[in-house]
Each structure stands twice: as C-alpha cells, then as structure tokens.
Amino acid sequence: MKRLNGATIGVDQGAVDLFSEFATGGDMWTGSGTRERRRRIAFSEPFRAPPTVQVALALWDMDSGPNIRADVAADDVNEDGFDMVFRTWSDSRVARVRMTWLAIGELRDEDSWELY
C-alpha cells in the first residue's frame, strides 16, 4: 500500500485512441498470434515518485467470430509517464481500441527538495 501526504496528492487522467486498424488492414485486424500496441503517455506534470496507474478499455471494436482476447496494462511507470499497453493473441481480430487512464500519486511542492 502506498501512503500519500494528503496536501500533495495529484490525480492525472486521460483517454487515448490507441489504434484503428480495420480500414488499413493492420495486423491487429488481419493478423494472428501475439500482437501488441503500446504508447508512451506523459503526465501533465511530474509526480514526486512513480504514481499508481490504472488503465481500462473505453472502446473496443472486435470481430465476434473468434474468441475475444485482450490484456491491458500500464508498463514502465515513472515520475514523468508510463507506457499504455494492449495485447491480444491467437486468432482474435481487433479493429480499434480506445483506453483511459488514471494516475494517483504524490506531487512535488516548494518544500520538496533534496540535498543530493
């Protein structure tokens, strides 16, 4: 569990159209096997330490024939941002994905300074 100083808690959030591959015939729509899309997300200002980041699907447009397989994650989280990741595998066909994110953590303030 993270314990945060109440006076300097920051919350940042957003939504990203991660990909749209139906019209272009990209491999998320036409391919098979393990596939991944990732995008670096920058926070609006740096946190004091890596925040807790939650990601979720806001829109997914998938073929209804094969099984629907998806893994969504926040990866490589640091004070400045994180990688938003969507993975699928096998014969799943994904036309497009929009993901949302929420980051909660401690912010720097004028009293937050380090000697070394």
Secondary structure, 3 states (H helix, E strand, C coil): CCCCCHHHEEEEEEEEEEEECCCCCCHHHHCCCCEEEEEEEECCCCECCCCEEEEEEEEEEECCCCCCCCEEEEECCCCCEEEEEEEECCCCCEEEEEEEEEEEEEECCCCCCCCC
